[in-house]
Amino acid sequence: AMDLCVGCKGCKRDCPTGVDMAKMKVEFLQHYKAKHGHTLKDRLVAQLPDYAAWAARLAPLLNLRNRIPLLATLSEKWLGLSAKRSLPQWHAQHFFNAPVKTATRDEVLAAERGVVLFVDTFNGYFESGNAHAAVKVLQAAGYTVHVATKAQDDGKHLCCGRTYLASGMVEQAKEKAREVVQSLLPFAHKGIAIVGLEPSCLLTLRDELLVMGLGSAPQQIAEHAWLFEEFLAREAKAGRLERLKAQLKAVDQPVLLHGHCHQKAFDAVSPILEVLRWIPGAQPQLIESSCCGMAGSFGYEASHFEVSMQMAELSLLPAVRAVPNAIVVADGTSCRHQIA
C-alpha cells in the first residue's frame, strides 16, 4: 500500500486522523532504504539538482533516449523508467547559464520593492521559459527581482531538497535545507517575499522545512514564502499591481486550469484563477480532478505507469481532450509532462 501511495498531499486536508501521508512515506522510505539500499534510479532522481548543470552540457546526447526506442527500452531495463514515457528534455542553454539581468543580494535587500525569485531545478533546467517569464512579469510590475542563490556561491543553484525527500534520503535533504535557511533568512528578516514557481518545491519551505530540526529560522522563511500567483494576488489586493494589469494582452482561447496536489492541500488554487481572470478575454475553468498521476517520479516508473495513466484518465485527460484549442495551465512540472 505504501508503494502505491504517491505521497501527493491530496488527501492531507480531509484525513480525519490528521495523518500526513507524504511525511509518512518519507519516514517509511528512509527506514526501508537504510535496510535495502538505494537503487541507481533512486540516486538519479535524488541527486538531479546536483548533476543537472553537468548533464545539461550533454543535452544532445541525453535527449537521444526519447528518440531511439532501444535506448528507452534499456532505460526501463536498467533504471526502471518506463519506455512508454518520455523524459524531460535537457537544454544546453538554460536559465542558470543564460539568465536575464536581475538584482544582486545587496541590491534587493536595499530595494524599496524587492522580491526574491526561487527558481527550482525543473523550471531552471528543463522549462527555462517559465523562469524567464516570471522575471519579466515581476519586473513589469515594478519589483526589483533577485534570483535566489546559495549564500556561499559554489556555482550550483539553490535547492529545496525535495528530490532527496522523495527518495527517503533525509540527511541529504537536511543539508539542502540548511543551505536554504542560510541563503533566504536575511530576506525573511527584511520582510521580503520569497516567490516560487514549482508548488512541490516552494511549499517544501512551508511544510517539510519546518520539521527538520533547524530551529525557528524555517518558520520565519515560511511566513514569507509564496507561490507566484499567491504573491501576485496579495500584491493586487494591496493595490500595487495596476501597472502590471494595464500591460496584459488579451487571449481568445479557452483557458483550462489543473491544480497541483500541493496547491490543493494548501488551498492555493483560488489565487491562480484570480490572476488568470486579470487577462482580458480569459475565462479560466478549473478541471475538477485528483492527482494527475505523476507525483514527481512516480509516474515515470515502469511499475507505476499503468496506475499513473488510470489516475490521469479519471478526469484530467478527458477534460483536456474535450477542449483541444485550450490553453492548459498547470503549475507542476510533472503535471505538465503528463498532460503533454
VMD Tcl script that draws the C-alpha trace (Angstrom):
set ca {
  {0.00 0.00 0.00}
  {2.82 2.41 0.81}
  {4.40 1.66 -2.56}
  {1.18 2.68 -4.33}
  {0.74 5.84 -2.24}
  {2.15 8.67 -4.33}
  {2.60 10.88 -1.26}
  {0.89 13.67 -3.18}
  {-0.69 15.51 -0.21}
  {-4.04 15.47 -1.96}
  {-5.57 13.62 0.98}
  {-3.96 15.77 3.65}
  {-6.75 18.31 4.01}
  {-9.55 15.81 4.57}
  {-7.88 12.99 6.53}
  {-9.89 12.63 9.78}
  {-6.86 11.23 11.63}
  {-4.65 14.18 10.75}
  {-2.10 11.81 9.20}
  {0.25 13.48 6.73}
  {0.71 10.71 4.19}
  {3.55 12.50 2.41}
  {5.69 12.73 5.56}
  {4.77 9.16 6.49}
  {6.04 7.96 3.12}
  {9.35 9.82 3.58}
  {9.74 8.22 7.01}
  {8.96 4.78 5.60}
  {11.36 5.19 2.68}
  {14.16 6.37 4.96}
  {14.00 3.18 7.05}
  {13.28 0.87 4.11}
  {16.18 2.18 2.03}
  {18.52 2.12 5.01}
  {17.90 -1.61 5.18}
  {17.69 -2.49 1.49}
  {19.84 0.20 -0.11}
  {19.14 2.78 -2.80}
  {18.87 1.80 -6.45}
  {20.59 3.65 -9.28}
  {17.20 5.14 -10.17}
  {16.83 6.44 -6.60}
  {20.18 8.20 -6.85}
  {19.49 9.64 -10.28}
  {16.22 11.15 -9.06}
  {17.52 12.36 -5.71}
  {20.76 13.87 -6.97}
  {19.23 15.55 -10.03}
  {19.78 19.09 -8.66}
  {23.46 18.32 -8.08}
  {24.32 16.97 -11.51}
  {21.85 18.99 -13.61}
  {24.42 21.62 -14.64}
  {26.79 18.91 -15.86}
  {24.05 16.91 -17.59}
  {22.78 19.99 -19.44}
  {26.12 20.17 -21.25}
  {25.36 16.72 -22.68}
  {21.82 17.63 -23.72}
  {22.01 16.38 -27.34}
  {23.35 13.02 -26.19}
  {20.98 12.52 -23.23}
  {17.94 13.53 -25.28}
  {18.56 10.63 -27.67}
  {16.80 8.43 -25.11}
  {13.44 9.87 -26.16}
  {14.11 9.46 -29.88}
  {15.65 5.99 -30.04}
  {13.30 3.19 -28.89}
  {16.20 0.89 -27.99}
  {17.56 3.44 -25.53}
  {14.11 3.84 -23.95}
  {13.89 0.07 -23.58}
  {17.35 -0.08 -21.99}
  {16.44 2.73 -19.56}
  {13.46 0.67 -18.43}
  {15.55 -2.46 -18.02}
  {18.43 -0.77 -16.18}
  {16.66 2.03 -14.30}
  {13.00 1.01 -14.12}
  {11.89 4.13 -16.04}
  {9.01 3.28 -18.34}
  {9.89 3.09 -22.04}
  {6.32 4.29 -22.71}
  {7.07 7.59 -21.00}
  {9.22 10.38 -22.42}
  {11.69 12.01 -20.04}
  {12.12 15.79 -19.59}
  {14.25 17.35 -22.31}
  {17.68 18.70 -21.38}
  {18.82 22.05 -22.79}
  {22.41 23.15 -23.21}
  {21.26 26.75 -22.74}
  {19.06 27.16 -19.68}
  {18.03 29.77 -17.14}
  {21.07 29.36 -14.94}
  {23.65 29.86 -17.68}
  {21.70 32.45 -19.66}
  {19.77 34.45 -17.06}
  {18.11 37.80 -17.59}
  {19.56 40.79 -15.75}
  {18.43 40.72 -12.13}
  {19.46 42.32 -8.86}
  {22.20 41.16 -6.50}
  {21.55 40.13 -2.90}
  {22.63 43.54 -1.62}
  {20.53 45.38 -4.19}
  {17.32 43.55 -3.33}
  {17.94 43.94 0.40}
  {18.17 47.70 -0.12}
  {15.31 47.96 -2.63}
  {12.01 49.68 -1.84}
  {10.05 46.95 -3.66}
  {12.23 43.87 -3.65}
  {11.30 40.26 -4.28}
  {13.34 37.03 -4.31}
  {12.53 34.51 -7.05}
  {13.24 30.91 -6.01}
  {13.92 29.13 -9.32}
  {13.80 25.35 -8.87}
  {15.74 22.70 -10.78}
  {12.85 21.82 -13.08}
  {11.95 25.31 -14.24}
  {15.59 26.32 -14.29}
  {16.95 23.49 -16.43}
  {14.02 21.89 -18.27}
  {11.49 24.72 -18.74}
  {13.52 27.90 -18.54}
  {10.82 29.86 -20.34}
  {8.73 29.77 -17.17}
  {11.51 31.29 -15.07}
  {12.27 33.97 -17.66}
  {8.56 34.81 -17.87}
  {8.29 35.10 -14.09}
  {11.18 37.58 -14.01}
  {9.56 39.55 -16.84}
  {6.21 39.76 -15.05}
  {7.71 40.80 -11.71}
  {9.93 43.45 -13.31}
  {7.00 44.74 -15.37}
  {5.12 45.16 -12.08}
  {7.91 47.38 -10.77}
  {9.76 44.97 -8.47}
  {13.48 44.67 -8.00}
  {13.99 40.93 -8.63}
  {16.78 38.81 -7.20}
  {17.13 35.13 -8.18}
  {17.91 33.10 -5.06}
  {21.45 31.73 -4.88}
  {23.46 29.96 -2.22}
  {24.82 32.33 0.40}
  {28.28 30.95 -0.38}
  {28.07 30.56 -4.13}
  {29.67 27.32 -5.34}
  {28.33 27.56 -8.88}
  {25.21 25.48 -8.12}
  {21.66 26.76 -7.79}
  {19.70 26.75 -4.54}
  {17.69 23.55 -3.99}
  {14.89 22.81 -1.51}
  {15.83 19.12 -1.12}
  {12.51 17.78 -2.40}
  {14.11 15.14 -4.64}
  {16.08 13.76 -1.70}
  {12.96 13.57 0.45}
  {11.11 11.72 -2.32}
  {13.86 9.09 -2.27}
  {13.99 8.75 1.52}
  {17.39 10.46 1.79}
  {16.51 12.61 4.79}
  {20.02 13.56 5.89}
  {20.91 14.81 2.41}
  {17.63 16.76 2.34}
  {18.61 18.38 5.63}
  {21.87 19.56 4.08}
  {19.88 21.25 1.34}
  {17.54 22.72 3.95}
  {20.46 24.26 5.81}
  {21.63 25.92 2.60}
  {18.12 27.26 2.03}
  {17.96 28.72 5.53}
  {21.40 30.29 5.24}
  {20.50 31.87 1.91}
  {16.93 33.01 2.49}
  {16.81 34.00 6.16}
  {18.26 37.52 5.56}
  {15.39 38.23 3.15}
  {12.79 36.94 5.60}
  {14.25 39.20 8.30}
  {13.72 42.16 5.99}
  {10.16 41.08 5.16}
  {11.00 40.45 1.50}
  {8.76 37.95 -0.28}
  {10.31 34.69 -1.49}
  {8.37 33.63 -4.58}
  {8.47 30.16 -6.15}
  {7.14 28.57 -9.34}
  {7.06 24.81 -8.67}
  {4.50 24.00 -5.92}
  {6.29 20.93 -4.59}
  {9.49 22.95 -4.17}
  {8.15 26.25 -2.83}
  {5.72 24.56 -0.45}
  {8.57 22.48 0.97}
  {9.60 25.79 2.54}
  {6.20 25.99 4.24}
  {5.96 22.34 5.28}
  {8.84 19.85 5.45}
  {11.44 22.55 6.16}
  {9.67 23.21 9.47}
  {10.19 19.67 10.82}
  {13.89 19.17 10.08}
  {15.14 20.34 13.46}
  {16.65 23.61 12.24}
  {15.23 25.86 14.94}
  {12.97 28.86 14.42}
  {14.56 30.14 11.19}
  {12.45 27.93 8.87}
  {9.26 29.35 10.35}
  {10.42 32.87 9.54}
  {11.16 31.82 5.96}
  {7.83 30.00 5.65}
  {5.96 33.17 6.62}
  {7.44 34.96 3.60}
  {7.30 32.10 1.08}
  {4.66 32.49 -1.63}
  {3.70 30.72 -4.81}
  {3.87 33.06 -7.81}
  {0.10 33.54 -8.07}
  {-0.32 33.87 -4.29}
  {2.16 36.72 -4.28}
  {0.53 38.48 -7.22}
  {-2.94 38.13 -5.67}
  {-1.67 39.54 -2.37}
  {0.01 42.49 -4.06}
  {-3.08 43.22 -6.16}
  {-5.21 43.30 -3.03}
  {-2.84 45.95 -1.68}
  {-3.30 47.98 -4.88}
  {0.26 47.56 -6.12}
  {-0.31 45.87 -9.49}
  {-2.29 48.36 -11.57}
  {0.82 48.98 -13.67}
  {1.09 45.27 -14.45}
  {-2.59 44.72 -15.19}
  {-2.54 47.53 -17.75}
  {0.13 45.67 -19.76}
  {-1.64 42.31 -20.05}
  {-2.57 41.26 -23.57}
  {-5.92 39.64 -24.38}
  {-6.44 35.96 -25.17}
  {-9.16 34.49 -27.37}
  {-8.75 30.83 -26.45}
  {-10.41 28.82 -23.68}
  {-8.26 28.50 -20.56}
  {-8.26 25.31 -18.50}
  {-6.57 25.03 -15.09}
  {-5.27 21.88 -13.44}
  {-4.36 22.33 -9.77}
  {-1.24 20.65 -8.37}
  {-1.86 18.34 -5.38}
  {0.30 20.52 -3.13}
  {-1.70 23.57 -4.14}
  {-4.95 21.79 -3.31}
  {-3.60 20.69 0.05}
  {-2.59 24.26 0.90}
  {-5.78 25.80 -0.53}
  {-3.69 27.69 -3.10}
  {-5.72 27.12 -6.28}
  {-8.05 30.12 -5.95}
  {-5.25 32.71 -6.41}
  {-4.41 31.16 -9.80}
  {-7.98 31.63 -11.01}
  {-7.97 35.20 -9.70}
  {-4.76 36.10 -11.51}
  {-5.81 34.45 -14.77}
  {-9.03 36.48 -14.75}
  {-6.95 39.67 -14.99}
  {-6.05 38.71 -18.56}
  {-8.55 40.35 -20.95}
  {-10.78 37.73 -22.51}
  {-9.70 34.93 -20.19}
  {-12.42 32.86 -18.55}
  {-10.43 30.13 -16.78}
  {-12.21 26.89 -15.98}
  {-10.91 24.66 -13.18}
  {-10.65 20.99 -14.13}
  {-12.17 19.05 -11.26}
  {-9.53 16.37 -10.93}
  {-7.49 14.45 -8.40}
  {-3.73 13.87 -8.78}
  {-2.54 13.88 -12.40}
  {-0.89 10.53 -11.69}
  {2.73 11.64 -11.94}
  {3.52 12.76 -8.37}
  {7.15 13.53 -9.09}
  {8.97 10.44 -10.34}
  {6.11 8.03 -9.51}
  {4.53 8.16 -12.96}
  {7.86 7.75 -14.74}
  {8.46 4.33 -13.21}
  {7.56 1.27 -15.28}
  {5.94 -0.41 -12.27}
  {3.59 2.55 -11.82}
  {2.95 3.61 -15.42}
  {-0.44 1.94 -15.78}
  {-1.68 3.25 -12.42}
  {-0.41 6.70 -13.35}
  {-2.37 6.69 -16.60}
  {-5.51 5.36 -14.94}
  {-5.38 8.27 -12.49}
  {-4.95 10.76 -15.34}
  {-7.81 9.25 -17.32}
  {-10.30 9.58 -14.44}
  {-10.99 13.24 -15.27}
  {-7.90 15.27 -16.21}
  {-7.05 13.98 -19.68}
  {-10.67 13.64 -20.86}
  {-11.24 17.27 -19.86}
  {-8.18 18.40 -21.82}
  {-9.18 16.41 -24.92}
  {-12.68 17.88 -24.78}
  {-11.31 21.39 -25.47}
  {-8.47 20.82 -27.96}
  {-7.77 24.50 -28.62}
  {-7.49 25.43 -24.94}
  {-4.53 26.95 -23.15}
  {-3.89 24.46 -20.33}
  {-2.41 25.99 -17.19}
  {-0.61 23.70 -14.73}
  {1.99 24.85 -12.21}
  {3.51 21.42 -11.59}
  {6.27 20.31 -13.94}
  {5.25 16.64 -13.73}
  {1.60 17.64 -14.26}
  {2.58 19.48 -17.46}
  {4.57 16.47 -18.62}
  {1.62 14.14 -18.05}
  {-0.75 16.42 -19.95}
  {1.69 16.94 -22.82}
}
mol new
graphics top color blue
foreach p $ca { graphics top sphere $p radius 0.5 }
foreach p [lrange $ca 0 end-1] q [lrange $ca 1 end] { graphics top cylinder $p $q radius 0.2 }
display resetview
